[in-house]
Amino acid sequence: MKDKKVSDRDKILRGMDKVYARLIESKKKTNSDMIVIRDNRIMKIKAD
């Protein structure tokens, strides 16, 4: 059972990596800013 949980966790993490990569690609394509939190401050940054 523990192996299945690790496997599911790995799948979720790989999926989240893909989502993040697609988000950046989409933002670059539309030339829009990304909103992120750094040092407890909300910042706008370019997707480049």
PyMOL Python script that loads the backbone (N, CA, C, O; Angstrom):
from pymol import cmd

cmd.read_pdbstr("""\
ATOM      1  N   MET A   1       0.823  -1.199   0.000  1.00  0.00           N
ATOM      2  CA  MET A   1       0.000   0.000   0.000  1.00  0.00           C
ATOM      3  C   MET A   1       0.864   1.259   0.000  1.00  0.00           C
ATOM      4  O   MET A   1       0.514   2.255  -0.633  1.00  0.00           O
ATOM      5  N   LYS A   2       1.986   1.216   0.704  1.00  0.00           N
ATOM      6  CA  LYS A   2       2.851   2.389   0.779  1.00  0.00           C
ATOM      7  C   LYS A   2       3.429   2.733  -0.598  1.00  0.00           C
ATOM      8  O   LYS A   2       3.567   3.909  -0.935  1.00  0.00           O
ATOM      9  N   ASP A   3       3.767   1.707  -1.395  1.00  0.00           N
ATOM     10  CA  ASP A   3       4.289   1.949  -2.736  1.00  0.00           C
ATOM     11  C   ASP A   3       3.265   2.656  -3.608  1.00  0.00           C
ATOM     12  O   ASP A   3       3.629   3.517  -4.408  1.00  0.00           O
ATOM     13  N   LYS A   4       1.998   2.312  -3.469  1.00  0.00           N
ATOM     14  CA  LYS A   4       0.953   2.958  -4.253  1.00  0.00           C
ATOM     15  C   LYS A   4       0.836   4.432  -3.881  1.00  0.00           C
ATOM     16  O   LYS A   4       0.645   5.272  -4.760  1.00  0.00           O
ATOM     17  N   LYS A   5       0.946   4.760  -2.598  1.00  0.00           N
ATOM     18  CA  LYS A   5       0.864   6.147  -2.167  1.00  0.00           C
ATOM     19  C   LYS A   5       2.017   6.957  -2.726  1.00  0.00           C
ATOM     20  O   LYS A   5       1.825   8.093  -3.159  1.00  0.00           O
ATOM     21  N   VAL A   6       3.207   6.388  -2.721  1.00  0.00           N
ATOM     22  CA  VAL A   6       4.373   7.080  -3.265  1.00  0.00           C
ATOM     23  C   VAL A   6       4.191   7.276  -4.765  1.00  0.00           C
ATOM     24  O   VAL A   6       4.521   8.333  -5.303  1.00  0.00           O
ATOM     25  N   SER A   7       3.677   6.279  -5.423  1.00  0.00           N
ATOM     26  CA  SER A   7       3.451   6.361  -6.858  1.00  0.00           C
ATOM     27  C   SER A   7       2.434   7.456  -7.183  1.00  0.00           C
ATOM     28  O   SER A   7       2.648   8.246  -8.102  1.00  0.00           O
ATOM     29  N   ASP A   8       1.338   7.506  -6.441  1.00  0.00           N
ATOM     30  CA  ASP A   8       0.325   8.535  -6.657  1.00  0.00           C
ATOM     31  C   ASP A   8       0.905   9.927  -6.404  1.00  0.00           C
ATOM     32  O   ASP A   8       0.629  10.864  -7.152  1.00  0.00           O
ATOM     33  N   ARG A   9       1.702  10.056  -5.354  1.00  0.00           N
ATOM     34  CA  ARG A   9       2.327  11.342  -5.027  1.00  0.00           C
ATOM     35  C   ARG A   9       3.245  11.786  -6.154  1.00  0.00           C
ATOM     36  O   ARG A   9       3.247  12.956  -6.535  1.00  0.00           O
ATOM     37  N   ASP A  10       4.022  10.856  -6.686  1.00  0.00           N
ATOM     38  CA  ASP A  10       4.922  11.181  -7.794  1.00  0.00           C
ATOM     39  C   ASP A  10       4.147  11.621  -9.033  1.00  0.00           C
ATOM     40  O   ASP A  10       4.554  12.557  -9.721  1.00  0.00           O
ATOM     41  N   LYS A  11       3.044  10.957  -9.315  1.00  0.00           N
ATOM     42  CA  LYS A  11       2.216  11.328 -10.457  1.00  0.00           C
ATOM     43  C   LYS A  11       1.655  12.734 -10.297  1.00  0.00           C
ATOM     44  O   LYS A  11       1.622  13.518 -11.246  1.00  0.00           O
ATOM     45  N   ILE A  12       1.218  13.038  -9.092  1.00  0.00           N
ATOM     46  CA  ILE A  12       0.656  14.369  -8.826  1.00  0.00           C
ATOM     47  C   ILE A  12       1.731  15.436  -9.003  1.00  0.00           C
ATOM     48  O   ILE A  12       1.475  16.471  -9.619  1.00  0.00           O
ATOM     49  N   LEU A  13       2.919  15.201  -8.475  1.00  0.00           N
ATOM     50  CA  LEU A  13       4.007  16.175  -8.590  1.00  0.00           C
ATOM     51  C   LEU A  13       4.428  16.378 -10.041  1.00  0.00           C
ATOM     52  O   LEU A  13       4.685  17.508 -10.457  1.00  0.00           O
ATOM     53  N   ARG A  14       4.501  15.301 -10.810  1.00  0.00           N
ATOM     54  CA  ARG A  14       4.837  15.435 -12.239  1.00  0.00           C
ATOM     55  C   ARG A  14       3.762  16.218 -12.965  1.00  0.00           C
ATOM     56  O   ARG A  14       4.068  17.037 -13.831  1.00  0.00           O
ATOM     57  N   GLY A  15       2.502  15.972 -12.619  1.00  0.00           N
ATOM     58  CA  GLY A  15       1.398  16.706 -13.233  1.00  0.00           C
ATOM     59  C   GLY A  15       1.460  18.190 -12.906  1.00  0.00           C
ATOM     60  O   GLY A  15       1.209  19.024 -13.776  1.00  0.00           O
ATOM     61  N   MET A  16       1.790  18.528 -11.671  1.00  0.00           N
ATOM     62  CA  MET A  16       1.901  19.933 -11.268  1.00  0.00           C
ATOM     63  C   MET A  16       3.059  20.621 -12.001  1.00  0.00           C
ATOM     64  O   MET A  16       2.958  21.797 -12.350  1.00  0.00           O
ATOM     65  N   ASP A  17       4.148  19.900 -12.232  1.00  0.00           N
ATOM     66  CA  ASP A  17       5.261  20.460 -13.006  1.00  0.00           C
ATOM     67  C   ASP A  17       4.823  20.785 -14.432  1.00  0.00           C
ATOM     68  O   ASP A  17       5.198  21.819 -14.985  1.00  0.00           O
ATOM     69  N   LYS A  18       4.028  19.897 -15.019  1.00  0.00           N
ATOM     70  CA  LYS A  18       3.535  20.133 -16.379  1.00  0.00           C
ATOM     71  C   LYS A  18       2.604  21.341 -16.417  1.00  0.00           C
ATOM     72  O   LYS A  18       2.667  22.150 -17.343  1.00  0.00           O
ATOM     73  N   VAL A  19       1.751  21.459 -15.421  1.00  0.00           N
ATOM     74  CA  VAL A  19       0.821  22.595 -15.353  1.00  0.00           C
ATOM     75  C   VAL A  19       1.597  23.904 -15.272  1.00  0.00           C
ATOM     76  O   VAL A  19       1.259  24.871 -15.954  1.00  0.00           O
ATOM     77  N   TYR A  20       2.629  23.936 -14.446  1.00  0.00           N
ATOM     78  CA  TYR A  20       3.444  25.145 -14.285  1.00  0.00           C
ATOM     79  C   TYR A  20       4.147  25.513 -15.599  1.00  0.00           C
ATOM     80  O   TYR A  20       4.186  26.681 -15.986  1.00  0.00           O
ATOM     81  N   ALA A  21       4.697  24.506 -16.272  1.00  0.00           N
ATOM     82  CA  ALA A  21       5.373  24.754 -17.547  1.00  0.00           C
ATOM     83  C   ALA A  21       4.392  25.287 -18.588  1.00  0.00           C
ATOM     84  O   ALA A  21       4.728  26.196 -19.347  1.00  0.00           O
ATOM     85  N   ARG A  22       3.194  24.733 -18.630  1.00  0.00           N
ATOM     86  CA  ARG A  22       2.182  25.192 -19.586  1.00  0.00           C
ATOM     87  C   ARG A  22       1.710  26.601 -19.266  1.00  0.00           C
ATOM     88  O   ARG A  22       1.432  27.384 -20.175  1.00  0.00           O
ATOM     89  N   LEU A  23       1.617  26.931 -17.983  1.00  0.00           N
ATOM     90  CA  LEU A  23       1.228  28.279 -17.578  1.00  0.00           C
ATOM     91  C   LEU A  23       2.243  29.296 -18.070  1.00  0.00           C
ATOM     92  O   LEU A  23       1.868  30.322 -18.638  1.00  0.00           O
ATOM     93  N   ILE A  24       3.521  29.024 -17.859  1.00  0.00           N
ATOM     94  CA  ILE A  24       4.572  29.938 -18.305  1.00  0.00           C
ATOM     95  C   ILE A  24       4.550  30.073 -19.821  1.00  0.00           C
ATOM     96  O   ILE A  24       4.678  31.178 -20.348  1.00  0.00           O
ATOM     97  N   GLU A  25       4.389  28.963 -20.521  1.00  0.00           N
ATOM     98  CA  GLU A  25       4.315  28.994 -21.986  1.00  0.00           C
ATOM     99  C   GLU A  25       3.144  29.847 -22.453  1.00  0.00           C
ATOM    100  O   GLU A  25       3.282  30.626 -23.396  1.00  0.00           O
ATOM    101  N   SER A  26       2.005  29.707 -21.809  1.00  0.00           N
ATOM    102  CA  SER A  26       0.823  30.485 -22.164  1.00  0.00           C
ATOM    103  C   SER A  26       1.042  31.975 -21.911  1.00  0.00           C
ATOM    104  O   SER A  26       0.664  32.810 -22.733  1.00  0.00           O
ATOM    105  N   LYS A  27       1.652  32.305 -20.778  1.00  0.00           N
ATOM    106  CA  LYS A  27       1.916  33.710 -20.443  1.00  0.00           C
ATOM    107  C   LYS A  27       2.904  34.334 -21.431  1.00  0.00           C
ATOM    108  O   LYS A  27       2.762  35.501 -21.797  1.00  0.00           O
ATOM    109  N   LYS A  28       3.901  33.564 -21.863  1.00  0.00           N
ATOM    110  CA  LYS A  28       4.862  34.071 -22.847  1.00  0.00           C
ATOM    111  C   LYS A  28       4.173  34.324 -24.184  1.00  0.00           C
ATOM    112  O   LYS A  28       4.440  35.322 -24.854  1.00  0.00           O
ATOM    113  N   LYS A  29       3.289  33.415 -24.561  1.00  0.00           N
ATOM    114  CA  LYS A  29       2.600  33.514 -25.840  1.00  0.00           C
ATOM    115  C   LYS A  29       1.703  34.747 -25.898  1.00  0.00           C
ATOM    116  O   LYS A  29       1.609  35.401 -26.936  1.00  0.00           O
ATOM    117  N   THR A  30       1.041  35.065 -24.779  1.00  0.00           N
ATOM    118  CA  THR A  30       0.133  36.203 -24.749  1.00  0.00           C
ATOM    119  C   THR A  30       0.804  37.481 -24.265  1.00  0.00           C
ATOM    120  O   THR A  30       0.170  38.533 -24.187  1.00  0.00           O
ATOM    121  N   ASN A  31       2.096  37.383 -23.939  1.00  0.00           N
ATOM    122  CA  ASN A  31       2.886  38.530 -23.479  1.00  0.00           C
ATOM    123  C   ASN A  31       2.235  39.217 -22.275  1.00  0.00           C
ATOM    124  O   ASN A  31       2.110  40.441 -22.231  1.00  0.00           O
ATOM    125  N   SER A  32       1.831  38.411 -21.314  1.00  0.00           N
ATOM    126  CA  SER A  32       1.200  38.967 -20.117  1.00  0.00           C
ATOM    127  C   SER A  32       2.066  38.706 -18.888  1.00  0.00           C
ATOM    128  O   SER A  32       2.961  37.862 -18.915  1.00  0.00           O
ATOM    129  N   ASP A  33       1.794  39.433 -17.821  1.00  0.00           N
ATOM    130  CA  ASP A  33       2.555  39.314 -16.586  1.00  0.00           C
ATOM    131  C   ASP A  33       2.056  38.134 -15.753  1.00  0.00           C
ATOM    132  O   ASP A  33       0.908  37.703 -15.859  1.00  0.00           O
ATOM    133  N   MET A  34       2.972  37.633 -14.919  1.00  0.00           N
ATOM    134  CA  MET A  34       2.603  36.612 -13.944  1.00  0.00           C
ATOM    135  C   MET A  34       2.551  37.279 -12.575  1.00  0.00           C
ATOM    136  O   MET A  34       3.375  38.138 -12.261  1.00  0.00           O
ATOM    137  N   ILE A  35       1.594  36.884 -11.776  1.00  0.00           N
ATOM    138  CA  ILE A  35       1.468  37.407 -10.421  1.00  0.00           C
ATOM    139  C   ILE A  35       2.009  36.330  -9.473  1.00  0.00           C
ATOM    140  O   ILE A  35       1.513  35.203  -9.456  1.00  0.00           O
ATOM    141  N   VAL A  36       3.024  36.687  -8.689  1.00  0.00           N
ATOM    142  CA  VAL A  36       3.639  35.737  -7.762  1.00  0.00           C
ATOM    143  C   VAL A  36       3.808  36.391  -6.395  1.00  0.00           C
ATOM    144  O   VAL A  36       3.726  37.611  -6.259  1.00  0.00           O
ATOM    145  N   ILE A  37       4.043  35.565  -5.400  1.00  0.00           N
ATOM    146  CA  ILE A  37       4.324  36.058  -4.057  1.00  0.00           C
ATOM    147  C   ILE A  37       5.791  35.779  -3.760  1.00  0.00           C
ATOM    148  O   ILE A  37       6.235  34.632  -3.810  1.00  0.00           O
ATOM    149  N   ARG A  38       6.535  36.829  -3.453  1.00  0.00           N
ATOM    150  CA  ARG A  38       7.945  36.714  -3.062  1.00  0.00           C
ATOM    151  C   ARG A  38       8.160  37.533  -1.812  1.00  0.00           C
ATOM    152  O   ARG A  38       7.773  38.700  -1.753  1.00  0.00           O
ATOM    153  N   ASP A  39       8.773  36.931  -0.816  1.00  0.00           N
ATOM    154  CA  ASP A  39       9.049  37.610   0.448  1.00  0.00           C
ATOM    155  C   ASP A  39       7.785  38.250   1.029  1.00  0.00           C
ATOM    156  O   ASP A  39       7.816  39.378   1.520  1.00  0.00           O
ATOM    157  N   ASN A  40       6.685  37.517   0.964  1.00  0.00           N
ATOM    158  CA  ASN A  40       5.393  37.970   1.493  1.00  0.00           C
ATOM    159  C   ASN A  40       4.876  39.232   0.803  1.00  0.00           C
ATOM    160  O   ASN A  40       4.092  39.982   1.385  1.00  0.00           O
ATOM    161  N   ARG A  41       5.312  39.465  -0.427  1.00  0.00           N
ATOM    162  CA  ARG A  41       4.814  40.599  -1.214  1.00  0.00           C
ATOM    163  C   ARG A  41       4.287  40.065  -2.535  1.00  0.00           C
ATOM    164  O   ARG A  41       4.853  39.132  -3.105  1.00  0.00           O
ATOM    165  N   ILE A  42       3.209  40.654  -3.018  1.00  0.00           N
ATOM    166  CA  ILE A  42       2.643  40.279  -4.306  1.00  0.00           C
ATOM    167  C   ILE A  42       3.371  41.089  -5.372  1.00  0.00           C
ATOM    168  O   ILE A  42       3.463  42.313  -5.285  1.00  0.00           O
ATOM    169  N   MET A  43       3.891  40.381  -6.387  1.00  0.00           N
ATOM    170  CA  MET A  43       4.689  41.039  -7.422  1.00  0.00           C
ATOM    171  C   MET A  43       4.204  40.620  -8.807  1.00  0.00           C
ATOM    172  O   MET A  43       3.720  39.504  -8.995  1.00  0.00           O
ATOM    173  N   LYS A  44       4.338  41.522  -9.770  1.00  0.00           N
ATOM    174  CA  LYS A  44       4.106  41.226 -11.177  1.00  0.00           C
ATOM    175  C   LYS A  44       5.464  41.016 -11.821  1.00  0.00           C
ATOM    176  O   LYS A  44       6.362  41.842 -11.656  1.00  0.00           O
ATOM    177  N   ILE A  45       5.626  39.915 -12.559  1.00  0.00           N
ATOM    178  CA  ILE A  45       6.879  39.680 -13.277  1.00  0.00           C
ATOM    179  C   ILE A  45       6.559  39.241 -14.696  1.00  0.00           C
ATOM    180  O   ILE A  45       5.495  38.682 -14.962  1.00  0.00           O
ATOM    181  N   LYS A  46       7.487  39.498 -15.596  1.00  0.00           N
ATOM    182  CA  LYS A  46       7.340  39.030 -16.978  1.00  0.00           C
ATOM    183  C   LYS A  46       7.586  37.527 -17.022  1.00  0.00           C
ATOM    184  O   LYS A  46       8.365  37.009 -16.221  1.00  0.00           O
ATOM    185  N   ALA A  47       6.954  36.836 -17.920  1.00  0.00           N
ATOM    186  CA  ALA A  47       7.081  35.389 -18.024  1.00  0.00           C
ATOM    187  C   ALA A  47       8.369  34.960 -18.720  1.00  0.00           C
ATOM    188  O   ALA A  47       8.676  33.769 -18.761  1.00  0.00           O
ATOM    189  N   ASP A  48       9.120  35.903 -19.264  1.00  0.00           N
ATOM    190  CA  ASP A  48      10.360  35.526 -19.955  1.00  0.00           C
ATOM    191  C   ASP A  48      11.196  34.750 -18.998  1.00  0.00           C
ATOM    192  O   ASP A  48      12.295  34.320 -19.347  1.00  0.00           O
TER     193      ASP A  48
END
""", "prot")
cmd.dss("prot")
cmd.show_as("cartoon", "prot")
cmd.util.cbc("prot")
cmd.orient("prot")
